[in-house]
Amino acid sequence: MKTTCVILAAGYATRMYPLCENFPKPLLQVGKKTILDWLVDDVSESCGISDFVVISNHKFLSIFQKWADDKKSSASISITVLDDGSTSNDNRLGAVKDVEFAIKTLGLKEDLLVLAGDNVLDFSFSGFVSYARAKGTTCIMRHYQGSVEKLRKTGVVVVDNTDLVLKMEEKPQNPKTNWAVPPFYYYPAKDLKMIEKGISCGCGTDAPGSFISWLVTKRPVYAFLMPGHRFDVGSIEGYEKIKTEYQGITIR
Protein backbone atom coordinates (compact mmCIF):
# COMPACT_ATOMS: atom_id res chain seq x y z
CA MET A 1 0.00 0.00 0.00
CA LYS A 2 1.63 3.24 -1.17
CA THR A 3 1.43 6.26 1.08
CA THR A 4 2.94 9.69 0.56
CA CYS A 5 3.70 11.93 3.53
CA VAL A 6 2.72 15.57 3.00
CA ILE A 7 4.30 17.98 5.46
CA LEU A 8 2.74 21.39 5.96
CA ALA A 9 5.57 23.90 6.31
CA ALA A 10 4.29 27.07 4.63
CA GLY A 11 3.55 29.04 7.78
CA TYR A 12 5.41 32.15 8.94
CA ALA A 13 5.61 31.54 12.72
CA THR A 14 4.99 35.20 13.49
CA ARG A 15 4.72 34.45 17.22
CA MET A 16 8.38 33.44 17.13
CA TYR A 17 9.82 36.60 15.58
CA PRO A 18 12.62 37.61 15.39
CA LEU A 19 13.94 34.02 15.58
CA CYS A 20 11.78 32.80 12.70
CA GLU A 21 11.46 36.05 10.75
CA ASN A 22 13.95 34.84 8.15
CA PHE A 23 14.15 31.14 8.95
CA PRO A 24 11.44 28.43 8.93
CA LYS A 25 10.38 26.98 12.27
CA PRO A 26 10.40 23.32 11.07
CA LEU A 27 14.15 23.57 10.51
CA LEU A 28 14.99 24.77 14.00
CA GLN A 29 17.36 22.43 15.82
CA VAL A 30 16.02 20.30 18.68
CA GLY A 31 18.66 18.05 20.16
CA LYS A 32 20.72 16.39 17.46
CA LYS A 33 18.24 17.04 14.62
CA THR A 34 15.93 19.64 13.20
CA ILE A 35 12.20 19.34 13.96
CA LEU A 36 11.59 18.30 10.36
CA ASP A 37 14.32 15.66 10.48
CA TRP A 38 12.74 14.08 13.57
CA LEU A 39 9.42 13.78 11.71
CA VAL A 40 10.81 12.53 8.41
CA ASP A 41 13.17 10.01 10.00
CA ASP A 42 10.40 8.48 12.09
CA VAL A 43 7.93 8.24 9.20
CA SER A 44 10.49 6.73 6.83
CA GLU A 45 12.02 4.30 9.33
CA SER A 46 8.96 3.12 11.27
CA CYS A 47 6.13 3.49 8.74
CA GLY A 48 7.88 2.33 5.58
CA ILE A 49 7.01 5.57 3.76
CA SER A 50 9.67 6.83 1.37
CA ASP A 51 7.90 9.60 -0.58
CA PHE A 52 7.65 13.04 1.03
CA VAL A 53 6.20 16.34 -0.09
CA VAL A 54 7.15 19.47 1.87
CA ILE A 55 4.91 22.46 1.18
CA SER A 56 6.82 25.71 1.63
CA ASN A 57 5.93 29.33 1.14
CA HIS A 58 7.90 31.31 -1.43
CA LYS A 59 9.94 33.16 1.19
CA PHE A 60 11.57 30.04 2.63
CA LEU A 61 11.63 27.88 -0.52
CA SER A 62 15.40 27.94 -1.06
CA ILE A 63 16.07 27.03 2.58
CA PHE A 64 13.78 24.00 2.42
CA GLN A 65 15.21 22.98 -0.95
CA LYS A 66 18.74 23.04 0.45
CA TRP A 67 17.59 20.89 3.38
CA ALA A 68 15.87 18.45 1.00
CA ASP A 69 18.91 18.14 -1.27
CA ASP A 70 21.13 17.38 1.72
CA LYS A 71 18.58 14.93 3.15
CA LYS A 72 18.16 12.99 -0.08
CA SER A 73 21.91 12.57 -0.39
CA SER A 74 22.07 10.78 2.97
CA ALA A 75 18.78 8.83 3.01
CA SER A 76 16.94 6.56 0.58
CA ILE A 77 13.85 8.73 0.30
CA SER A 78 12.21 11.02 -2.22
CA ILE A 79 11.49 14.62 -1.19
CA THR A 80 9.61 17.12 -3.32
CA VAL A 81 9.51 20.72 -2.11
CA LEU A 82 6.56 22.75 -3.38
CA ASP A 83 6.25 26.52 -3.44
CA ASP A 84 2.67 27.52 -2.61
CA GLY A 85 3.39 31.04 -3.84
CA SER A 86 2.61 32.93 -0.65
CA THR A 87 5.03 35.62 0.47
CA SER A 88 3.70 36.70 3.88
CA ASN A 89 1.35 35.73 6.66
CA ASP A 90 -1.26 37.99 5.08
CA ASN A 91 -1.53 36.12 1.77
CA ARG A 92 -0.91 32.54 2.91
CA LEU A 93 -3.16 29.89 1.38
CA GLY A 94 -4.01 28.05 4.59
CA ALA A 95 -3.41 24.39 5.41
CA VAL A 96 -6.41 22.91 3.61
CA LYS A 97 -5.68 24.74 0.35
CA ASP A 98 -2.02 23.76 0.65
CA VAL A 99 -3.02 20.08 0.73
CA GLU A 100 -5.30 20.62 -2.26
CA PHE A 101 -2.44 22.43 -4.03
CA ALA A 102 -0.11 19.46 -3.51
CA ILE A 103 -2.70 16.96 -4.74
CA LYS A 104 -3.38 18.93 -7.93
CA THR A 105 0.20 19.95 -8.66
CA LEU A 106 1.65 16.46 -8.29
CA GLY A 107 -1.41 14.47 -9.33
CA LEU A 108 -1.39 12.55 -6.06
CA LYS A 109 -3.72 9.56 -6.07
CA GLU A 110 -2.39 7.46 -3.21
CA ASP A 111 -3.05 7.54 0.54
CA LEU A 112 -1.71 10.65 2.28
CA LEU A 113 -0.25 11.06 5.74
CA VAL A 114 -0.52 14.81 6.38
CA LEU A 115 1.53 16.35 9.20
CA ALA A 116 2.21 19.85 10.45
CA GLY A 117 5.95 20.35 10.15
CA ASP A 118 6.51 22.17 13.43
CA ASN A 119 5.66 19.45 15.95
CA VAL A 120 8.02 17.74 18.39
CA LEU A 121 6.83 14.34 19.61
CA ASP A 122 7.93 11.59 21.98
CA PHE A 123 6.12 8.83 20.02
CA SER A 124 6.22 7.28 16.57
CA PHE A 125 3.59 7.56 13.85
CA SER A 126 3.78 3.82 13.18
CA GLY A 127 0.76 2.95 15.33
CA PHE A 128 -1.35 5.68 13.76
CA VAL A 129 -0.51 4.64 10.21
CA SER A 130 -1.29 0.98 10.96
CA TYR A 131 -4.57 1.97 12.60
CA ALA A 132 -5.64 4.15 9.66
CA ARG A 133 -4.76 1.53 7.08
CA ALA A 134 -6.80 -1.05 8.97
CA LYS A 135 -9.80 1.31 9.16
CA GLY A 136 -9.58 2.17 5.46
CA THR A 137 -11.05 5.61 6.06
CA THR A 138 -9.87 9.07 7.04
CA CYS A 139 -8.35 9.09 10.52
CA ILE A 140 -7.19 11.78 12.91
CA MET A 141 -5.63 11.73 16.38
CA ARG A 142 -7.05 12.83 19.71
CA HIS A 143 -5.57 13.46 23.13
CA TYR A 144 -6.99 14.51 26.49
CA GLN A 145 -6.73 18.22 27.23
CA GLY A 146 -7.87 19.44 30.62
CA SER A 147 -7.49 23.16 29.96
CA VAL A 148 -10.58 24.86 28.54
CA GLU A 149 -8.40 27.77 27.46
CA LYS A 150 -6.26 25.44 25.33
CA LEU A 151 -9.30 23.62 23.96
CA ARG A 152 -10.56 26.96 22.65
CA LYS A 153 -7.44 27.20 20.51
CA THR A 154 -7.61 23.79 18.82
CA GLY A 155 -9.94 21.28 17.20
CA VAL A 156 -12.20 19.36 19.59
CA VAL A 157 -14.03 16.11 18.82
CA VAL A 158 -16.93 14.09 20.16
CA VAL A 159 -16.36 10.34 19.64
CA ASP A 160 -18.31 7.17 20.39
CA ASN A 161 -16.92 4.01 22.00
CA THR A 162 -15.54 2.77 18.66
CA ASP A 163 -13.47 5.97 18.07
CA LEU A 164 -15.91 7.16 15.39
CA VAL A 165 -15.98 10.95 15.27
CA LEU A 166 -19.52 12.21 15.77
CA LYS A 167 -18.63 15.90 15.62
CA MET A 168 -15.60 18.15 15.35
CA GLU A 169 -15.31 21.87 16.00
CA GLU A 170 -12.35 24.15 15.39
CA LYS A 171 -11.58 26.50 18.30
CA PRO A 172 -14.96 26.20 20.05
CA GLN A 173 -15.82 28.74 22.72
CA ASN A 174 -17.72 26.06 24.63
CA PRO A 175 -15.86 22.74 24.09
CA LYS A 176 -18.17 19.73 24.33
CA THR A 177 -15.41 17.29 25.32
CA ASN A 178 -11.78 17.25 26.42
CA TRP A 179 -10.61 15.48 23.25
CA ALA A 180 -8.22 17.82 21.45
CA VAL A 181 -7.06 17.15 17.89
CA PRO A 182 -3.39 17.60 16.92
CA PRO A 183 -2.52 18.38 13.26
CA PHE A 184 -1.98 14.80 12.06
CA TYR A 185 -4.24 13.26 9.43
CA TYR A 186 -4.43 10.12 7.31
CA TYR A 187 -6.46 10.38 4.11
CA PRO A 188 -7.10 7.23 2.04
CA ALA A 189 -6.94 7.78 -1.70
CA LYS A 190 -10.72 7.52 -2.02
CA ASP A 191 -11.18 10.62 0.17
CA LEU A 192 -8.75 12.95 -1.63
CA LYS A 193 -11.42 14.27 -3.97
CA MET A 194 -13.42 15.30 -0.91
CA ILE A 195 -10.88 18.02 -0.11
CA GLU A 196 -11.72 20.01 -3.23
CA LYS A 197 -15.41 19.37 -2.62
CA GLY A 198 -15.15 20.57 0.99
CA ILE A 199 -13.47 23.79 -0.10
CA SER A 200 -16.13 24.41 -2.74
CA CYS A 201 -18.81 23.84 -0.09
CA GLY A 202 -17.27 26.50 2.12
CA CYS A 203 -15.31 24.58 4.74
CA GLY A 204 -12.63 26.64 6.49
CA THR A 205 -9.19 26.50 4.89
CA ASP A 206 -6.79 28.03 7.42
CA ALA A 207 -6.65 25.29 10.08
CA PRO A 208 -6.37 21.74 8.65
CA GLY A 209 -9.06 20.52 11.04
CA SER A 210 -11.63 22.78 9.39
CA PHE A 211 -11.90 20.28 6.56
CA ILE A 212 -12.38 17.42 9.03
CA SER A 213 -15.25 19.32 10.68
CA TRP A 214 -17.00 19.22 7.30
CA LEU A 215 -15.90 15.71 6.30
CA VAL A 216 -17.36 14.02 9.39
CA THR A 217 -20.79 15.00 8.14
CA LYS A 218 -20.15 13.15 4.86
CA ARG A 219 -17.85 10.21 5.57
CA PRO A 220 -16.81 8.10 8.60
CA VAL A 221 -13.74 9.51 10.34
CA TYR A 222 -12.01 7.76 13.25
CA ALA A 223 -9.90 9.31 16.01
CA PHE A 224 -6.84 7.34 17.13
CA LEU A 225 -5.81 7.89 20.76
CA MET A 226 -2.43 9.63 20.70
CA PRO A 227 0.10 7.32 22.40
CA GLY A 228 2.41 9.99 23.79
CA HIS A 229 2.96 13.71 23.97
CA ARG A 230 3.15 16.56 21.48
CA PHE A 231 5.30 19.49 22.48
CA ASP A 232 4.23 22.94 21.39
CA VAL A 233 6.92 24.99 19.68
CA GLY A 234 4.77 28.09 19.77
CA SER A 235 7.04 30.61 21.43
CA ILE A 236 10.75 31.32 21.76
CA GLU A 237 10.55 30.51 25.47
CA GLY A 238 8.84 27.21 24.74
CA TYR A 239 11.42 26.37 22.11
CA GLU A 240 14.30 27.01 24.50
CA LYS A 241 12.68 24.71 27.07
CA ILE A 242 12.13 21.92 24.54
CA LYS A 243 15.73 22.15 23.36
CA THR A 244 16.99 21.36 26.86
CA GLU A 245 14.42 18.67 27.73
CA TYR A 246 13.63 16.75 24.54
CA GLN A 247 15.03 13.22 24.41
CA GLY A 248 13.69 11.95 21.07
CA ILE A 249 11.06 9.62 19.66
CA THR A 250 10.13 6.29 21.21
CA ILE A 251 8.61 3.64 18.94
CA ARG A 252 5.15 2.78 20.29
Backbone torsions as a table, in degrees:
resi	resn	phi	psi	omega
1	MET	NA	116.9	-177.7
2	LYS	-83.8	132.7	176.7
3	THR	-133.6	135.2	173.0
4	THR	-107.1	139.5	177.8
5	CYS	-98.6	119.0	177.7
6	VAL	-103.1	123.9	-177.5
7	ILE	-111.9	121.5	-178.7
8	LEU	-82.3	113.3	-175.6
9	ALA	-140.3	30.1	-175.6
10	ALA	-99.8	8.1	-179.8
11	GLY	-76.8	172.9	-176.4
12	TYR	-115.4	-3.3	174.5
13	ALA	46.3	49.4	-175.9
14	THR	-62.8	-26.0	178.8
15	ARG	-69.9	-12.1	-178.4
16	MET	-111.9	22.2	171.9
17	TYR	-71.7	144.5	7.9
18	PRO	-88.1	-5.4	-175.4
19	LEU	-56.8	-41.5	-176.2
20	CYS	-108.0	19.0	-179.7
21	GLU	-67.4	-34.2	-179.7
22	ASN	-128.5	23.5	-179.8
23	PHE	-153.0	134.6	-175.1
24	PRO	-74.1	136.1	-178.3
25	LYS	-57.2	-40.0	-179.0
26	PRO	-60.3	-18.1	-179.5
27	LEU	-101.4	12.0	171.5
28	LEU	-68.3	146.1	-178.3
29	GLN	-81.6	132.5	172.4
30	VAL	-131.4	109.7	-174.5
31	GLY	67.6	-132.9	-175.4
32	LYS	-88.0	-1.1	-177.0
33	LYS	-137.9	167.3	169.3
34	THR	-78.4	163.5	177.1
35	ILE	-57.1	-44.2	-178.7
36	LEU	-65.0	-37.9	177.6
37	ASP	-63.6	-40.7	177.4
38	TRP	-57.2	-45.4	-178.3
39	LEU	-66.3	-50.9	-176.3
40	VAL	-64.3	-42.0	-179.2
41	ASP	-63.5	-41.7	178.6
42	ASP	-64.6	-48.2	-177.5
43	VAL	-62.1	-41.7	-178.2
44	SER	-72.3	-39.5	-175.0
45	GLU	-83.0	-35.9	-175.0
46	SER	-102.5	-19.1	-177.1
47	CYS	-108.9	-6.9	180.0
48	GLY	69.0	26.2	179.6
49	ILE	-101.6	127.5	-175.2
50	SER	-117.4	-6.2	-179.3
51	ASP	-108.8	123.7	-176.8
52	PHE	-126.1	143.3	173.0
53	VAL	-125.8	121.4	176.9
54	VAL	-106.9	119.6	-180.0
55	ILE	-95.0	116.3	-178.6
56	SER	-110.2	160.8	165.8
57	ASN	-84.5	173.2	-177.9
58	HIS	-69.1	-33.6	-176.4
59	LYS	-60.6	-40.3	-174.3
60	PHE	-105.4	11.0	-175.1
61	LEU	-55.0	-49.0	-175.5
62	SER	-65.3	-31.7	179.2
63	ILE	-68.9	-44.6	177.9
64	PHE	-66.6	-36.9	-179.9
65	GLN	-65.1	-39.7	176.6
66	LYS	-62.8	-43.4	176.7
67	TRP	-59.9	-45.7	-177.9
68	ALA	-63.7	-41.8	179.1
69	ASP	-62.1	-42.9	178.2
70	ASP	-66.6	-39.4	-178.0
71	LYS	-66.5	-44.3	-178.4
72	LYS	-65.3	-27.6	-179.5
73	SER	-75.3	-15.9	-177.8
74	SER	-116.7	-0.7	-178.6
75	ALA	-142.4	150.3	-177.7
76	SER	-88.0	64.8	179.9
77	ILE	-136.9	161.9	177.1
78	SER	-107.6	129.9	179.2
79	ILE	-129.0	121.8	173.8
80	THR	-110.3	126.4	177.1
81	VAL	-103.2	124.2	-180.0
82	LEU	-107.7	142.3	175.9
83	ASP	-99.7	113.0	-178.5
84	ASP	-81.7	-0.8	173.2
85	GLY	87.6	-9.7	-179.3
86	SER	-75.3	153.1	-176.5
87	THR	-124.9	-8.4	179.2
88	SER	-157.9	169.9	178.5
89	ASN	-62.3	-23.8	-176.9
90	ASP	-77.0	-26.8	-178.9
91	ASN	-117.4	21.5	178.0
92	ARG	-63.7	152.5	-178.2
93	LEU	-75.9	-35.7	-171.8
94	GLY	99.2	154.5	-171.6
95	ALA	-62.4	-42.2	-176.8
96	VAL	-66.9	-42.9	178.2
97	LYS	-69.6	-28.3	175.5
98	ASP	-66.2	-40.2	176.9
99	VAL	-64.6	-44.6	177.3
100	GLU	-59.8	-40.9	179.1
101	PHE	-59.6	-44.3	179.5
102	ALA	-64.9	-42.9	-179.6
103	ILE	-60.8	-45.6	-177.3
104	LYS	-73.4	-41.2	-176.7
105	THR	-66.0	-41.4	-175.7
106	LEU	-99.7	-4.2	-178.6
107	GLY	63.7	39.3	-176.5
108	LEU	-67.5	131.7	-178.7
109	LYS	-133.1	6.3	-179.4
110	GLU	-102.3	176.8	175.1
111	ASP	-60.1	147.7	178.6
112	LEU	-123.6	131.2	166.4
113	LEU	-100.6	114.5	-175.2
114	VAL	-109.9	124.5	-175.7
115	LEU	-130.9	141.5	168.6
116	ALA	-72.9	136.0	-171.7
117	GLY	-85.7	9.9	-176.6
118	ASP	-120.6	30.4	-177.7
119	ASN	-109.0	137.4	175.6
120	VAL	-111.1	128.1	-172.5
121	LEU	-126.6	159.3	172.7
122	ASP	-112.8	17.5	179.6
123	PHE	-137.2	164.8	179.6
124	SER	-94.1	155.7	175.4
125	PHE	-82.5	-0.8	-174.4
126	SER	-58.9	-44.0	-179.7
127	GLY	-64.5	-39.8	179.8
128	PHE	-65.1	-44.5	-179.7
129	VAL	-63.8	-43.0	178.1
130	SER	-62.4	-42.7	179.0
131	TYR	-60.3	-48.3	-177.4
132	ALA	-65.9	-39.8	178.6
133	ARG	-64.3	-37.8	178.9
134	ALA	-67.9	-37.5	179.1
135	LYS	-71.2	-35.0	179.9
136	GLY	70.7	21.7	179.4
137	THR	-142.9	171.9	178.7
138	THR	-60.0	135.8	179.7
139	CYS	-132.4	148.0	175.4
140	ILE	-126.0	-178.5	172.8
141	MET	-113.0	161.5	174.0
142	ARG	-143.3	149.7	174.5
143	HIS	-145.8	154.1	-178.0
144	TYR	-73.6	131.8	176.7
145	GLN	-131.1	116.3	-176.3
146	GLY	-83.5	-17.5	-176.4
147	SER	-88.3	119.1	177.3
148	VAL	-64.1	-37.0	178.9
149	GLU	-58.7	-42.9	179.0
150	LYS	-72.2	-34.8	178.0
151	LEU	-62.8	-31.1	179.2
152	ARG	-71.3	-7.6	-178.4
153	LYS	-111.8	10.9	-176.1
154	THR	-143.2	-179.9	172.6
155	GLY	-79.4	145.2	-179.6
156	VAL	-132.5	134.3	-177.3
157	VAL	-119.8	152.7	167.9
158	VAL	-108.6	127.1	-178.8
159	VAL	-126.0	158.1	173.3
160	ASP	-96.1	-171.8	-174.9
161	ASN	-77.1	1.8	174.5
162	THR	-107.3	7.2	-176.3
163	ASP	80.5	1.2	178.9
164	LEU	-66.7	131.5	179.2
165	VAL	-79.5	121.1	178.6
166	LEU	-91.0	-29.6	179.8
167	LYS	-161.9	146.2	173.5
168	MET	-136.7	138.0	176.6
169	GLU	-128.3	138.6	174.2
170	GLU	-91.1	124.6	175.5
171	LYS	50.0	55.5	-179.1
172	PRO	-73.3	141.6	176.3
173	GLN	-72.6	-30.5	178.9
174	ASN	-125.2	81.7	-176.3
175	PRO	-58.8	135.1	-177.5
176	LYS	-87.3	-16.8	176.8
177	THR	-144.2	-179.1	175.4
178	ASN	-103.8	14.1	-179.5
179	TRP	-88.9	103.2	178.0
180	ALA	-89.4	151.8	-175.9
181	VAL	-115.1	114.7	175.0
182	PRO	-78.5	165.6	-174.1
183	PRO	-83.3	62.8	178.3
184	PHE	-131.4	127.7	-172.6
185	TYR	-140.9	145.0	173.9
186	TYR	-123.7	117.3	179.8
187	TYR	-110.3	117.3	172.8
188	PRO	-68.6	156.5	-175.6
189	ALA	-54.1	-35.5	-176.6
190	LYS	-66.2	-18.7	-178.8
191	ASP	-97.6	-3.3	-176.8
192	LEU	-62.4	-38.0	-179.5
193	LYS	-65.8	-18.7	-179.9
194	MET	-71.3	-21.4	-179.8
195	ILE	-66.2	-48.1	177.3
196	GLU	-62.4	-39.6	179.8
197	LYS	-64.5	-42.0	179.4
198	GLY	-61.3	-42.1	178.6
199	ILE	-63.2	-43.5	-180.0
200	SER	-66.3	-24.3	179.0
201	CYS	-88.4	-1.4	173.7
202	GLY	96.8	17.1	176.3
203	CYS	-66.3	152.9	177.6
204	GLY	-61.7	153.7	-177.1
205	THR	-123.8	-6.8	-178.1
206	ASP	-75.8	-62.9	177.7
207	ALA	-83.4	135.7	-178.0
208	PRO	-60.7	-28.2	179.9
209	GLY	-69.9	-14.7	179.1
210	SER	-62.3	-35.5	176.6
211	PHE	-67.6	-40.2	179.4
212	ILE	-62.4	-38.3	178.5
213	SER	-56.5	-36.5	177.4
214	TRP	-79.0	-42.9	-174.1
215	LEU	-62.8	-35.1	-177.7
216	VAL	-64.5	-14.3	176.2
217	THR	-88.2	-5.6	-176.4
218	LYS	-119.3	-35.2	-174.7
219	ARG	-136.9	155.2	174.2
220	PRO	-67.9	133.4	176.7
221	VAL	-130.1	133.5	-179.2
222	TYR	-112.8	149.6	-175.8
223	ALA	-116.5	107.1	179.1
224	PHE	-74.0	135.1	178.7
225	LEU	-74.9	118.2	-176.7
226	MET	-60.4	127.2	-171.8
227	PRO	-86.8	6.9	-178.4
228	GLY	-159.5	-143.3	-175.7
229	HIS	-123.5	147.8	174.6
230	ARG	-113.3	128.6	-176.7
231	PHE	-103.2	127.0	-175.2
232	ASP	-80.0	117.2	174.2
233	VAL	-99.6	69.2	-173.6
234	GLY	-108.3	-5.9	179.5
235	SER	-148.1	161.7	178.4
236	ILE	-64.3	-38.1	179.0
237	GLU	-64.4	-43.1	178.2
238	GLY	-64.0	-39.1	178.1
239	TYR	-63.0	-44.1	179.4
240	GLU	-61.6	-37.7	178.8
241	LYS	-67.2	-44.1	179.7
242	ILE	-62.9	-39.6	-179.8
243	LYS	-57.5	-36.0	-177.0
244	THR	-85.6	-22.0	-172.7
245	GLU	-107.4	-22.6	-171.2
246	TYR	-70.6	132.9	-177.7
247	GLN	-109.1	-12.8	179.3
248	GLY	119.3	-174.5	-176.3
249	ILE	-96.0	136.6	173.4
250	THR	-108.5	131.7	179.3
251	ILE	-73.1	116.9	176.3
252	ARG	-161.9	NA	NA
